[in-house]
Amino acid sequence: MRVPVSWLRTYCDPALSTAEIAEQLAASGTEAERIERLGVGSTDAFVVGKVIAVERHPNADRLSVCEVEDGSGAPRTIVCGAPNVAAGQTVAVARPGAVMPGGQELGEATLRGVSSSGMILAEDEVGIGEDHEGIMVLDDALKAGEPLAAHLPIVDDVLDLEVEPNRPDCLAVYGVARELHAATGAPLADDPTASDASPSGSDRAEDHASLEIVHPEICLRFTARVFEDVRVGPSPHWLKARLTAAGQRPISNVVDITNYLMLATGQPLHAFDLDAVRGRRIVVRRAQEGEGMTTLDGVERSLDPEMALVCDAEGPSGIAGVMGGQVSEVSDSTSRVLMEAATWVGPNILGSSTRLGLRSEASARFEKQLHPDEALAAQRLASKLMVELCGARMVPGTLDAYPRPASPRTVRLRLERLRSLLGAEIPDDEVRGVLERLGFGVSVDGSSAQDLEVTVPSFRDADVRREVDLIEEVARVHGLARLPTTLPARRRAVGRLTGAQRLRRRAEDALRDRGLTEIVAYSFTAPETIARLRLTGDGLLALTNPLSESQRVMRPLLLPGLLDAASRNAAHGRAAVALFESAHVYGARPPDGTANGSPAAERHHLGALATDSLGGSWRSDPAPADFYAMRGLLEGVMQAAGLDWRAEPVDAGDRPFLHPGRAASIVAGERTIGWLGEIHPLVTREWEVGPCAGFELDVEALAEVAAGTSKTYRTVSTFPAVLQDIAVVVPEDVSAARVEEAVRAGAGVTLRSTELFDVYRGEQLGEGSKSLAMRLEFRAPDRTLTDEDVAALRERIESQLEEVGGRLRA
Amino acid sequence: MAEQPITPPLSEDPTVRLEELRGEAERAIEAAARAEDLEEARVRYLGRKAELTAVLRSIGQLPADRRGPVGKAANAVRVALEARLSERSSALEAAALEARLGGDRIDVTLPGDPPRPTGHLHLVTQTRREIEDVFVGLGFSVVEGPEVELDYYNFTALNMPPAHPARTLHDTFYLSDEIVLRTHTSPMQVRAMEAQAPPIYIVVPGRVYRRDSDATHTPMFHQIEGLAVDEDITLADLQGVLLEFARAVFGPEREIRLRSGYFPFTEPSVEVDVSCFACAGTGALADGRRDPLCKGSGWIEILGAGMVDPNVFGFVEERGYDPERVQGFAFGLGIDRIAMLKYGVPDLRLMFEGDVRFLEQFGAGA
């Protein structure tokens, strides 16, 4: 909402600068996004002048040489190009030295051999209108030499206010003035809609037009007045200046009056050329299925039955509350005007304008719910201006369809409640004062002096319905700056992270400590990206209104974001990166699942990806970013989590984005909680990155598994450990895990730990075999193990190994 | 020195001679500068053909009354010399080692083995954790909720029924008529109150989504919601809690300022500004230029807040949230915005591009 400050000050003028006014308004909730300065650079050198004589320019047909009295002594000679300049006119003059709106300074000039000392001004030259056809002709009562700024807003500030959606009353200059009055206590001018125009004639509005509301659920009130002998023409300078500063283009006096009323009071109006209203009949109804019309902006609109229409006897003439039609638009030849001021149903207007994709100044106000009283109030001021500015005759009477008249709302305010909610002592008379300045009626409730009976004015009816709404009014206007600063007197509240949250932090820190850098990637991705991962796309969640096709689906895993980042860094010359992300992934909700209350299947994952190589320096080679490098990182995470886990080969086709031979499922607590592996070469090719490996882990599952394990004390044995190195020869396809399992099965509980320290393949072993070297630690809780004990264990290990086709190497 | 046959002068008092021998031998040991010299001294004084050895060997031939004293004295000399030898030997070895090490010089200016490099937490994570920790210290718990959310929790239960004008402020992503990507972390207010009777003190960090994209708006960003409901929580308490937060995050000198605002789910609603940390609230930089961070105002808007609207309690009244018996505050702030302010990040989109040249700028994070 653009509020010209000169206009605002006509209603409420505290002794404050524009910036101070903006500050006062911001503190009470109406913030100026910016303050714009309009008009001339300085008001000096702009004065009223009288044209004494006009002669044709000797060397130019279109120019005139004028003698202008401007109060500075001798008349000055001004060369003027306007066709309408004439002797005897009172005009606006810029003397040499004047600083124009663009900032340029006016100098003495010689135009085709005649020197010109200043300029006679057109509207657009001082920013109060768009007219450049001719010079402004002012009221002859003005005296030569008077400062122009005293009569025209040639310089103005405009507050560009950010009005909250609950405050349609502040989408009006008078409403903003009321806020300023409440905040500062500076006097507020009488409501400009308080007095009405005088009708004349013996006819009645009903004689000229009829009105019917077919569907009262979409129209709370519809009022109309009739004006005859209307002279359509340009608006006066002051009106054009106000509209222009407020951001509305002046069109004609009748249309300008409707816009002016909307800006002044917040109530949109619509003027019809009554002679173009077919059947002289207004019908308010819902649109019919398949109905359409052309709005004022020339666009053909298709309508639905939720939309409210203003029609004449033959069809729609406007979409109610949103935009009028071309059918009965006011034109230069209009002489009879039907002025509409109606009250629509806010949510209905919001829905219509949303579905039409058409938001207008009018709909922005109606959608916030105006009160039916406002319609008639606006008719009063509009009528006065129609009579005053268009010379119109106001036909007596108002067409007024008001099916269910609203009665004023009263709300009880308990002063004790006010104090306990705000935590502040505000004197009773200050509470009353604030509410009264805002236009509320206040009386003491009969039963208790602690309670106030507050009557809500019509312009706040939609917003102030409850006690707490009144408390907000008092808080914001009394001044939030005066609020004490206290801390809650807490009871039974201990703040801490949950076990799962601490676990997640540890897991993230473990990756960070091992050199990985965290990314935050978008939660959405392209369906094609899922295909590039060789996934089917089943069970994906899709947005119905994505910003772009590349953000259509919610990602089911973190890997694509990590690959995108790796690819982008590779393009910048960083081929080797190690990245991780900790975030949600999404899928369609399983039919039976109600996991964590989400309407979707949503899990928190921790994903990592390393490309190219890790580490390395002038004396050590970097390690390839392969399966084992990634497994080492994962082991770090699992150690941080304090969880036992194992890697199991993935089933064929299960993780199609992984190298089938270098992929594993992460299994903990007998649950598969993630994957680990080298990225499939066809996938890395898609992202144009080198060989890379990654893992992805459901950290919620991790926390659930961790929550099921507990740590209890085990006796620390005082008897010495016996260390034995063994070498196990097995066929290639027997996994290390299987070998370890056999060793453990053979050795039993005295085997405290195993550590695999070498894998050997060679001619002595023959094709298809490998040797795993392991260090075994034996320890008994109750005695020192003897060589015989260990020899017996070896034998049992050996026989277990035979089961998997292995043997101990001598 | 050539080895000479030594004939024990038995005619003399052997103990005198033994002392002479000890003196000679000790001097020779001290004088040995190399291991070889020391070995020569050992052979000379303690070797098979040494005079002392001869004395020890000839003790049996002495008269019975002399055997004891002479034998004792000779043995004492032998023990003393052996100790001297061993001592000197250690000293020579140590000296030789020192000499060898002294010659083993490396280029100490070459780079060391790189430390296992520490990575980086994302700026958003660092900031989120910092904020979480402040509120945990103030007695709040951290809860999280779904990002794919029901329209009911995102709007309706926050006092924004369908067609409420405030819904137009949220450019919402839809998955269906009923399901949205949450536009703020506020839906967890009602979810948390459904799950827990009062009192409740929580903060809710997480991703949120709006259909918007430019330098300061991305379709995804991060918020932290706060909610405190108890019997007697006041707007003044909200101011106190947020002042503690602002000082913890932006510095102990900060002040905050409440301005009236509007949110459908709080009443009264406030916007909260923190005094600018770039210009200490003066609006001007040290060189007199207008502070671009706060645009010369001395204040920076950081969050929205207010007292929980009774209508919101109405959705959880059966869980013990009778608006006549409990009251509380809620607030919501943008994590990314706080991070951008603190670190001077000019463009929100940088946060989500995964460019390590950006991500590595902010340290490892705690």
Contacts between the chains, C-beta under 8 A, distances in Angstrom:
chain1	res1	chain2	res2	distance
A	26	B	259	5.7
A	27	B	259	5.4
A	27	B	260	7.0
A	28	B	259	7.9
A	28	B	260	5.2
A	29	B	259	6.8
A	29	B	260	3.1
A	29	B	261	6.2
A	29	B	262	6.9
A	31	B	259	7.2
A	31	B	271	7.7
A	164	B	261	7.1
A	164	B	262	3.4
A	165	B	165	4.2
A	165	B	166	5.0
A	165	B	168	7.1
A	165	B	169	6.6
A	165	B	262	6.7
A	166	B	165	7.6
A	166	B	166	7.6
A	166	B	262	5.4
A	166	B	264	7.7
A	167	B	262	7.3
A	346	B	163	7.7
A	346	B	165	6.7
A	347	B	162	7.5
A	347	B	163	3.2
A	347	B	164	7.3
A	348	B	163	7.5
A	350	B	163	5.3
A	350	B	165	6.0
A	350	B	168	6.9
A	351	B	163	5.5
A	354	B	168	7.6
A	367	B	165	5.4
A	367	B	168	7.7
A	368	B	165	5.1
A	369	B	165	8.0
A	420	B	232	6.9
A	420	B	234	7.0
A	420	B	327	7.5
A	421	B	234	6.4
A	421	B	235	6.6
A	421	B	307	6.1
A	421	B	327	6.0
A	422	B	234	6.1
A	422	B	235	4.7
A	422	B	236	6.7
A	422	B	268	7.8
A	423	B	234	2.7
A	423	B	235	5.8
A	423	B	236	3.1
A	423	B	237	6.1
A	424	B	234	7.7
A	424	B	235	7.4
A	424	B	236	5.9
A	466	B	267	8.0
A	466	B	310	6.8
A	468	B	267	4.7
A	468	B	268	7.7
A	468	B	307	7.5
A	468	B	309	7.0
A	468	B	310	5.7
A	469	B	267	6.2
A	471	B	267	7.6
A	471	B	268	6.4
A	472	B	260	7.5
A	472	B	267	5.3
A	472	B	268	3.6
A	472	B	269	7.2
A	475	B	235	6.7
A	475	B	260	7.4
A	475	B	268	4.7
A	476	B	260	3.4
A	476	B	268	6.5
A	480	B	257	7.8
A	480	B	258	4.0
A	480	B	259	6.5
A	480	B	260	6.5
A	480	B	270	6.3
A	481	B	257	6.9
A	481	B	258	7.5
A	483	B	235	6.2
A	483	B	236	5.4
A	483	B	239	5.7
A	483	B	258	6.5
A	484	B	236	4.6
A	484	B	239	7.6
A	485	B	236	6.4
A	485	B	239	4.9
A	485	B	240	4.7
A	485	B	243	5.8
A	486	B	234	6.9
A	486	B	236	4.6
A	486	B	237	5.3
A	486	B	239	7.6
A	486	B	240	4.8
A	487	B	138	8.0
A	487	B	237	6.2
A	487	B	240	4.3
A	487	B	241	6.5
A	487	B	244	7.4
A	488	B	139	7.9
A	488	B	201	7.8
A	488	B	228	6.1
A	488	B	230	6.4
A	488	B	233	5.4
A	488	B	237	4.6
A	488	B	240	7.7
A	488	B	241	7.0
A	489	B	232	6.8
A	490	B	139	5.1
A	490	B	199	7.7
A	490	B	201	7.1
A	490	B	230	7.5
A	491	B	199	6.0
A	491	B	230	6.6
A	492	B	199	6.1
A	493	B	139	4.6
A	493	B	140	7.7
A	493	B	199	5.9
A	493	B	201	4.6
A	494	B	139	6.7
A	494	B	141	7.9
A	495	B	135	6.8
A	495	B	136	4.3
A	495	B	137	6.7
A	495	B	138	6.5
A	495	B	139	4.3
A	495	B	140	4.7
A	495	B	141	5.6
A	495	B	201	6.8
A	496	B	136	6.0
A	496	B	141	6.6
A	497	B	132	7.3
A	497	B	136	6.5
A	497	B	141	8.0
A	497	B	142	5.6
A	498	B	141	7.6
A	498	B	142	7.2
A	501	B	142	5.8
A	505	B	129	7.2
A	508	B	121	6.7
A	508	B	125	7.1
A	509	B	121	7.8
A	511	B	119	6.7
A	512	B	118	6.6
A	512	B	119	4.5
A	512	B	120	6.6
A	512	B	121	5.5
A	512	B	364	6.1
A	512	B	365	7.0
A	513	B	116	8.0
A	513	B	118	6.0
A	513	B	119	7.3
A	514	B	116	6.9
A	514	B	119	7.0
A	515	B	116	6.3
A	515	B	117	4.5
A	515	B	118	6.5
A	515	B	119	4.8
A	516	B	119	4.2
A	517	B	119	4.6
A	517	B	120	4.5
A	517	B	356	5.6
A	517	B	359	5.0
A	517	B	360	6.4
A	518	B	119	7.3
A	518	B	120	6.3
A	518	B	121	5.1
A	518	B	122	4.0
A	518	B	125	5.9
A	518	B	359	7.1
A	519	B	122	6.4
A	519	B	354	4.1
A	519	B	359	6.6
A	520	B	122	5.1
A	520	B	124	5.4
A	520	B	125	7.7
A	520	B	351	6.1
A	520	B	352	5.6
A	520	B	354	7.9
A	521	B	352	6.4
A	521	B	354	6.1
A	522	B	219	7.2
A	522	B	220	5.4
A	522	B	352	6.0
A	523	B	147	6.9
A	523	B	181	7.9
A	523	B	207	6.3
A	523	B	209	7.5
A	523	B	220	5.8
A	524	B	219	7.6
A	524	B	220	7.7
A	541	B	148	6.6
A	541	B	175	5.8
A	542	B	175	7.0
A	543	B	173	5.1
A	543	B	174	6.8
A	543	B	175	6.0
A	543	B	181	7.4
A	544	B	174	4.7
A	544	B	175	6.5
A	544	B	176	6.9
A	545	B	173	6.3
A	545	B	174	5.6
A	545	B	211	6.8
A	546	B	173	7.2
A	547	B	211	5.9
A	547	B	213	6.0
A	547	B	219	5.5
A	551	B	219	6.6
A	554	B	148	7.0
A	554	B	175	7.9
A	561	B	354	7.2
A	562	B	354	7.9
A	564	B	354	6.6
A	565	B	353	7.6
A	565	B	354	2.7
A	565	B	355	7.7
A	566	B	354	7.9
A	568	B	353	6.6
A	568	B	354	6.0
A	568	B	355	6.3
A	569	B	354	7.1
A	569	B	355	6.5
A	569	B	356	5.4
A	572	B	355	6.8
A	572	B	357	6.9
A	574	B	356	5.9
A	574	B	357	7.8
A	577	B	356	5.8
A	578	B	119	6.9
A	579	B	354	6.9
A	579	B	356	7.7
A	580	B	119	7.9
A	582	B	125	7.3
A	583	B	207	7.2
A	584	B	147	5.7
A	584	B	207	7.0
A	586	B	147	7.7
A	586	B	148	6.0
A	596	B	145	7.8
A	596	B	146	6.3
A	597	B	145	7.3
A	597	B	146	6.3
A	597	B	191	6.4
A	598	B	145	7.9
A	598	B	146	3.2
A	598	B	147	7.9
A	598	B	148	5.6
A	598	B	149	7.4
A	599	B	146	7.3
A	599	B	148	5.9
A	599	B	149	7.0
A	599	B	150	5.4
A	599	B	178	7.5
A	599	B	179	5.0
A	600	B	146	7.1
A	600	B	148	3.8
A	600	B	175	7.6
A	600	B	179	7.4
A	602	B	146	5.2
A	602	B	147	6.5
A	602	B	148	5.7
A	604	B	144	8.0
A	615	B	114	7.4
A	615	B	116	7.6
A	617	B	111	7.3
A	617	B	113	6.0
A	617	B	114	4.9
A	618	B	110	7.4
A	618	B	111	6.7
A	619	B	113	7.0
A	620	B	113	7.3
